[in-house]
Amino acid sequence: MPLSAQDQLKSDVANAAIDHIQARLDHDSIVGVGTGSTVNFFIDALAKKKGHFKAAVSSSEGSSERLREHGIPVLNLNEVGELEFYIDGADETNHHLQLIKGGGAALTREKIIAAVAREFICIADESKKVDILGDFPLPVEVIPMARSYVARKLAGMGGSPVYREGVVTDNGNHILDVYNFMISNPIETEHQINNITGVVTNGLFAIRPANVLLLGTSNGVNIQTA
Ligand code: 5RP
């Protein structure tokens, strides 16, 4: 079946990410792999490079399973010292390559791997590019017993938090999606939310933005560096 136009762009950026990293892959390379539908295209493309790198680390059980199905070894991050690159999607990106992530509830592990990686390569289709972050509801991972308390604090900051019912993260926690936040200072907002007791982390990737954005457009893949 032919891909939808949006899936074609996701596939294009996934292949562009392979082109971007392949000259640097060697038999010791560990590839950091994120989560989501765009990343699934990347995992499928990475499988064709099997044997040119050692293993992957991944930000979710779902991605780990897909990697293993392709026969790609998946390591625990604690077994890995250096990580050359991390490839992941986004729900929104601004011009500074600051992101909102966590639509797939994998934000905490995504943020950890992004922190370790020397280069964070974001792959996204053009629908994800915005001037101001916040149209996409901001995911916040919370310790379950703190959910109502954190929701009240987020409402006090002007947001409208909604409990993502039925979702338990890979870390056993809950997600609040915060609507009606127009985030004019992403670094400050990221700090403020992380300082609420009971928050594990929030989906703003502003303190550590992407280094490279591969953006799929109808005119081809644009590359932007921070
Ligand atoms: C998962 C994420 C994803 O990267 C984000 O939701 C984008 O997903 P998709 O590629 O399916 O649009 O942050 O937690």
Boltz pocket constraint, residues with backbone or C-beta under 6 A from the ligand:
constraints:
  - pocket:
      binder: B
      contacts: [[A, 34], [A, 35], [A, 36], [A, 37], [A, 38], [A, 39], [A, 88], [A, 89], [A, 90], [A, 91], [A, 100], [A, 101], [A, 102], [A, 103], [A, 104], [A, 105], [A, 106], [A, 107], [A, 110], [A, 123]]
      max_distance: 6.0
